[in-house]
Amino acid sequence: MKAGDHIGFVCGRDDAFTRVKRVARYASFEEMLDVEGAANVNPDSPREQQLANIRRIYGPEKEALDVLAVEIELLQPATA
């Protein structure tokens, strides 16, 4: 995945088409949250809660493979 790539998201009957603006690689989830800023990752959740949620989804074996932060921009508004 690289800047300029397109990603389509589908959830039930909703969808969105996006463009990758930037991809950054980090050694850990903590590093990613520190550099990207927790508010930029999820403005509605405190940093420690985000870290707990991410680690609940992705175990240590996944984190050991490196962490990607992907910045996207919406190209097509979601439809219902």
C-alpha positions in Angstrom: 0.0 0.0 0.0 1.3 3.4 -0.9 0.2 7.0 -1.4 -2.2 7.3 -4.4 -3.7 3.8 -4.0 -7.5 3.6 -3.7 -9.4 1.7 -1.1 -13.1 0.9 -1.1 -14.9 0.3 2.2 -18.2 -1.6 2.4 -20.2 -2.1 5.6 -23.6 -3.6 4.9 -25.3 -1.2 2.4 -22.9 1.7 3.1 -19.7 2.2 1.1 -17.0 4.8 0.7 -14.2 5.2 -1.8 -10.9 6.7 -0.6 -7.4 7.6 -1.7 -4.3 6.8 0.4 -2.6 10.1 1.3 0.2 8.6 3.4 1.5 5.4 4.9 3.8 5.4 7.9 5.5 2.4 9.5 6.1 2.1 13.2 7.8 -0.5 15.5 4.8 -0.6 17.9 1.3 0.6 18.6 2.6 2.9 21.3 5.1 4.5 18.9 2.3 5.0 16.3 0.0 6.7 18.9 2.9 8.9 20.2 4.0 10.1 16.7 0.5 10.3 15.0 -1.2 11.7 18.1 -4.0 9.7 19.7 -6.5 12.5 18.8 -5.6 12.0 15.2 -6.2 8.3 15.4 -9.5 8.5 17.3 -10.5 11.8 18.8 -13.3 10.2 20.8 -11.1 7.8 22.8 -8.2 8.5 25.2 -4.8 7.1 24.3 -4.7 4.3 26.8 -8.1 3.1 25.8 -7.1 3.1 22.1 -4.0 1.1 22.9 -6.0 -1.4 24.9 -8.6 -1.7 22.0 -5.9 -2.1 19.4 -4.1 -4.8 21.4 -7.3 -6.6 21.9 -7.8 -6.9 18.2 -4.2 -7.4 17.2 -2.1 -9.6 19.4 1.6 -9.2 20.0 2.5 -11.5 17.1 0.9 -9.0 14.7 2.4 -5.9 16.4 5.9 -7.6 16.0 5.4 -7.4 12.2 5.4 -3.6 12.5 2.5 -1.2 12.6 1.1 0.8 9.7 -0.7 4.1 10.0 -2.7 4.9 6.8 -4.0 8.4 6.2 -6.9 8.4 3.7 -9.1 11.0 2.2 -12.7 10.4 1.2 -13.3 10.6 -2.5 -16.9 9.5 -2.6 -19.3 10.2 0.3 -20.7 7.1 2.0 -24.1 6.0 0.6 -26.9 4.3 2.5 
